[in-house]
Amino acid sequence: MASLVIMPRQGQSVESCIISEWKVKVGDTVAEGDVLFTYETDKSSFEEKAKEAGTVLAIFRADGDDVPCLDPVCVIGASGEDYSSLVPAEGGAEAKPEAEVKAEAPKAEAAPTAATPAASADGKIRISPRARHLAERTDADLSKAVPTGPNGRIIERDVNALLDKGLTIAAAAAAEEKAPAAAAPAAAAPVAENEYEDVKIPNIRKVIAKSMHDSLSNMAQLTLNSSFDADAIQKLRASLKANAEKLGLANITLNDMVCYAVAKTIGGHKDLNAHWLDETQTIRYFRHCNLGIAVDTPRGLLVVTVPNADTLSLNEFAVQSKALISEAQSGSISPDKLKGATFTVTNLGSMGIESFTPVINPPQTGILGVDTITRRVKEVDGKDVFYNAMGLSLTFDHRAIDGAPAAKFLKELSNNLEHFDLLLAK
Amino acid sequence: MPKSQFIDPGKMLAPGFIKFQDIPVNQYNKTLDEELKIYGKDTLMRIYRDMATIREFETMINLIKTQNAYNGVEYSYPGPAHLSYGQEASAVGMAYALDMDDFTFGTHRSHGEIIAKGLSSIQKLDDKELYAIMKDFLGGNTLKVVEGKEEIKGDVKDLAIDFLLYGALAEVFGRETGFSKGLGGSMHAFFLPFGIYPNNAIVGGGVPAATGAALYKRVNRKPGIVVANFGDGATGRGPVLESFNFAAMDQIKQLWPTTEKDGFDGGLPILFNVFDNFYGMGGQTHGETMGWDMLARIGAGVNPAQMHAERVNGFNPLALIDAIQRKKELLLKGEGPVLLDTVTYRYNGHSPSDSSTYRTEEEIEAWKAVDSIDTYKKKLIDGGVATEAEFDEIYEVISRRMTKICKLATDDTLSPRIDLDKNPDTIASIMLSNEKIDKMEEGREPDVLMPMEENSRVKKIAGKMRYQFDEKGNKYPALKTYDIRDGLFEAIMDKFYTDPTLVAYGEDNRDWGGAYAVYRGMTEALPYHRFFNAPISESAIIGSAVGYAMCGGRAVVEIMYADFLACCGDELFNQLAKWQSMSAGLLKMPVVVRVSVGSKYGAQHSQDWTALCAHIPGLKVVFPSTPYDCKGLMTSALNGTDPVIFFESQRVYGYGEQFHKEGVPAESYEIPFGEPDVKREGKDVTILTIGAVLYRALDAAKTLSEKYGIEAEVIDSRSIVPFNYDKVIESVKKTGKIIVVGDACERNSVMKDMAANINEFAFDYLDAPAVALGSRNWITPAYELEKYFFPQATTIIDAIHEKLMPIAGYTPTYNLTDLEREDRSKKGV
């Protein structure tokens, strides 16, 4: 029997995905596990593989289409099979749901035993209030629910079925982490025939645009610049690198060390480790630092989050941040790992930038820019001494914190970095 | 169908003629000298004062309506004003001869009658009694406004006139100090302490009620007569004609017991007094809309006494007084009912918006030329009884008084309206009285024919099994089983032996024992006047019960099939339901209407009309379907003071008690209104039932459990109004799914209403929207096809499968999908 392939739901907050590229066309024969199409959320990209072998009978959505999660995208079945009953109705919500049409027949099929998760013509999950409450309480992964209620509605027993199988969101996230990284989409640029080309703004760009624009238009941001003597951390870094293999350490970078220092320092500056919540007119202070790290990926800027960074050792931090950065760059990272940062570090130092004004990621209240290292002179005991100065650019939201306390943070941070050995000892 | 009366074919088939007697027409011919001798000057002048007072009252309202001002008092009154300008002599003549024990009922055009009866009562009451009445009324709130402002300081009668006019006008203007706290208004004003019973805005609506008041007097041997005042147009209405017959039915004189010791027996003491002003709104009854030529002729068609009908000149107050006195005498002798055709004329239109397009100016002028007040005054002046100046003096007092009253009644501080901002529940609190009164009259033994324990039915019931199953779970034989009929019988019988005012009537109640044998055995226990067969007159049955209750009695009346509720719509929905609240709680309405819901008898004998009754504010509605619930709810209904529409199902009259394992108690007990009952516990889905569908729901629950492992909780609503959702919500919290089932056609049904409420009250707990399942929006087909119409166990499971929780392995029989139902709605079915 022909089966419907739907747009999977990736994470609770994702409502739709864009089909990046079809890897098959109607009439193709596919084996189980063959990639049918690649698709992207606003932050990641994925592959959808065939769950069964067969012939591609129909494709409902084209490359670049923004498809609501759980909406049908194609049909796989036996060649020549009638799949008309699986064709999605036009016009979404106005269309009569499938189940009702079937019930017209005097001998309607018995209780629905659909094996595929809930999908309705308008792409919304249909779920009873009772089932929704239960799912919220229990963390059940509704994207895996098989609706058995009338009109394709998820009802209480369907959520209980998920729980019986252990299908929770946490479990799904864990599984995703293990999934092989999707190939980065090689966006084939169309050949420009004119002076310019119009490219549809990718989802990820739209998200960045909105976030950055909201940030600048809604906050009172300003940036403080300072620098510190980086000799100590450079020396330490050289030593760590030399002994990495022997001690079983990760490749600890200068950036890791700055991040580590931020995580250890920010606890004393709660206004910067906070969320400014306009809707409820509250400031949420965090007990731990979930440190966001801005990552330049082929698809655009992503911010990965190292949870509870203040509780990690320098090596642990380095291990975790590397894994996250790698996932982000490959495009396979779960959207859930791109959320929840309480403060962010962004590094343009490798590009030779001496100072800049990083833009805060709302609803955070601050972001630290790490600048390049320059050679400077300072007077020590009446003599001019050269040293390596690393710049720091702290942008903060003046609504949440005033200039002096922000400067104090920067000063303490610099101090900790200059005396990194003492920081490690803490 | 009394066996004592033999229908002799020899007599019935014998040739002969029906003979009529002459009906007197305007035969009054007393001279002024005779009249002066009868009444004396003071009384004759008082009669003038009363007529002029009414005219001034109506003039005032007319000026307020049309010019927003009366004698310098400015006021805007948007409400109704059906004035009787021209009919003053009729009102005063009608009221003059009446005593405190005599009750009047009126119409939308009854300001004049209220004032006339009020003035007559003030004249007859002694000062002490009169003052006590005013002081007690509404805690003295009405009196407070006028006291100390009377014409003659310290004169109780003068104060009482102010009180009467003010109470009436404040009521017209919707003030809290009015006779019904402003909740009745112009068309429903009344004042019981003066014997003024409710006026009625439905044409003819007060006539069955007045008949019931006469029934109350006759059954309970109370003194006085009842005057039903209404217009000539009302004789076109069925309830009025039903009332004529109800009052005249042979049994009252031929079969009801007579006792010498009390003042009267015989026919109902009711005077149907028609203010015959020739127009029903604009329809001309003489020559256009009616065929009787002279209204008094109707009497000849009602009974051999021709209702002692007479036409009398209502423009002459003394002619009418004479007629009323003669008729009252007849009534007190037990010769009722009486019909009086009181000829009168209204100069103003039906209402201020009526420009009298249906009559000529010439006609109005011709009647004004013989105006009752002018003619009366001229007669007394010409006859040397009084001078113009004496009349002027009387009028001046009236005018001054009326100006004062108008000022008081339009003053928002002295005459406030009910404050619904401060007390938003004021009206809600009077919609139902919710009192418990064991007997409506203390200190009188109920009339019965035998001790209750000697009654054959009572003895038979004593030998019955009060729980349907034996220890092994086997059913007892039907004849040995205490059933719903027995439960109803016991509750009503108990009350018959407790409350001396209780009467029960309806079609085929006596001898037959009610069409469904609920009353079997009662005939031998109860005298005719407490338990009788009514004519096939649903309006008169319900309407008379309303009047019976207004006077302080309690009644159980029966409508044989729910379908027949349509025959007494006004009496149920405008009268029975509304008088407690329209009287601001001054009246109680302890009436139980037993309504039987049929089946097997097709489209006009199988309808469940609970929704119609539940829609109308002011009624309690119940539909129990087990012996235990029927007896307990009937007892509550009979102990209460509210109108209860008591639905019964013909499907289950013979059912024994299946739920109350201790058996139905032999003693009296109450089941509170509004409390549903869990008849079967379950955890997966809730079925809430209305009426006898309970048993089909239990069948469905059995199948669900046995075949599909689904445990349904079945809740019997028992009551519809009031209804406490607590137990239902509790169940929904457990099951998450609910279907509300009943036998009524589904559209706008009680099931729909309850399902909608549950969706609102329990949204967060629901696993699917609450489903309402009723009968198809069709006519009821033949018995053999009923399964396609009424919900069956199969239909209930289908609905659960299609609407709440698809059941693995179940194949539905009927299509109940949204698509199908939307389509039906489009087609109006």
Boltz contact constraints between the chains, C-beta under 6 A:
constraints:
  - contact:
      token1: [A, 96]
      token2: [B, 819]
      max_distance: 6.0
  - contact:
      token1: [A, 100]
      token2: [B, 817]
      max_distance: 6.0
  - contact:
      token1: [A, 100]
      token2: [B, 818]
      max_distance: 6.0
  - contact:
      token1: [A, 100]
      token2: [B, 819]
      max_distance: 6.0
  - contact:
      token1: [A, 103]
      token2: [B, 817]
      max_distance: 6.0
  - contact:
      token1: [A, 110]
      token2: [B, 809]
      max_distance: 6.0
  - contact:
      token1: [A, 111]
      token2: [B, 806]
      max_distance: 6.0
  - contact:
      token1: [A, 111]
      token2: [B, 807]
      max_distance: 6.0
  - contact:
      token1: [A, 111]
      token2: [B, 808]
      max_distance: 6.0
  - contact:
      token1: [A, 112]
      token2: [B, 806]
      max_distance: 6.0
  - contact:
      token1: [A, 128]
      token2: [B, 767]
      max_distance: 6.0
  - contact:
      token1: [A, 128]
      token2: [B, 768]
      max_distance: 6.0
  - contact:
      token1: [A, 129]
      token2: [B, 763]
      max_distance: 6.0
  - contact:
      token1: [A, 129]
      token2: [B, 764]
      max_distance: 6.0
  - contact:
      token1: [A, 129]
      token2: [B, 766]
      max_distance: 6.0
  - contact:
      token1: [A, 130]
      token2: [B, 736]
      max_distance: 6.0
  - contact:
      token1: [A, 130]
      token2: [B, 765]
      max_distance: 6.0
  - contact:
      token1: [A, 130]
      token2: [B, 766]
      max_distance: 6.0
  - contact:
      token1: [A, 130]
      token2: [B, 767]
      max_distance: 6.0
  - contact:
      token1: [A, 148]
      token2: [B, 806]
      max_distance: 6.0
  - contact:
      token1: [A, 150]
      token2: [B, 803]
      max_distance: 6.0
  - contact:
      token1: [A, 155]
      token2: [B, 767]
      max_distance: 6.0
  - contact:
      token1: [A, 156]
      token2: [B, 736]
      max_distance: 6.0
  - contact:
      token1: [A, 156]
      token2: [B, 767]
      max_distance: 6.0
